Amino acid sequence: MSIEIGSKVQGKVTGITNFGAFVELPGGTTGLVHISEVADSYVKDVNDHLTVGDEVTVKVLSEKDGKIALSIKKAVDRPEGQSYSQRPPRQGRDDRRGGSRDFRPRGNFKPKESFEDKMAKFLKASEENISSLKRNTEGKRGGRGGRRG
């Protein structure tokens, strides 16, 4: 029996490896269901989903040089509009907090700060931080003239 790409066939699991499962198809041919094609969810171990001797419905994905690629998850019929690899939409930071994702300024806002203004603010803050560090470390050093308790 010739195996047609895209067809769904019944098969029997004959072997399980860490990268997938071998399935014997009608006509005595064997194909591989890769670990990524075993289930819709993440599969860490194929043994959690299949055992040798299981009867499974598989979809033939491809055939090259006598190697047949199979899929269990694509063989399952799904409602219209829902694909097998569909994930829920990702949520941004604001979505999780219930805010909007519109980043346009609203209402009154000040015009962009110039580079020179930003640099002046940075230098002022930087000098304040350095002087604060110097004050805190001067008394902690040892040596002559240091405070002794």
LINGI-V733546 format. One record per pair of residues at least 12 apart in sequence whose ideal C-beta (glycine too) atoms are under 7 Angstrom apart, sorted by the first residue. I is the first residue (numbers start at 0). J is the second residue. D is the distance in whole Angstrom. If there is no record, write none. Layout:
BEGIN
((I J D) (I J D))
END
This chain:
BEGIN
((0 25 5) (0 26 4) (2 24 6) (2 28 6) (2 59 5) (2 62 6) (2 67 6) (3 59 7) (4 59 5) (4 61 6) (4 62 6) (5 59 6) (6 59 5) (7 56 6) (7 58 5) (7 74 5) (8 24 6) (8 25 6) (8 57 6) (8 59 7) (9 54 6) (9 56 6) (10 22 4) (10 23 6) (10 24 5) (10 55 6) (10 57 5) (11 23 5) (11 52 7) (11 54 6) (12 49 5) (12 50 7) (12 51 6) (12 52 6) (12 53 4) (12 55 6) (13 29 7) (13 51 7) (14 51 7) (15 45 5) (15 46 6) (15 49 6) (15 51 6) (18 33 7) (18 34 6) (19 31 5) (19 32 5) (19 33 5) (19 34 5) (19 45 6) (20 32 5) (20 37 7) (20 45 5) (20 49 5) (22 55 6) (22 57 6) (22 69 6) (28 67 6) (30 67 3) (30 68 7) (30 69 4) (31 68 6) (31 69 6) (32 57 6) (32 69 5) (32 70 6) (32 71 6) (33 68 7) (36 69 7) (36 70 4) (36 71 6) (36 72 6) (36 73 7) (37 49 7) (37 71 6) (37 72 7) (38 72 6) (39 72 5) (39 83 6) (55 71 6) (56 74 5) (57 69 4) (57 70 6) (57 71 6) (57 74 5) (58 70 5) (58 73 5) (58 74 4))
END
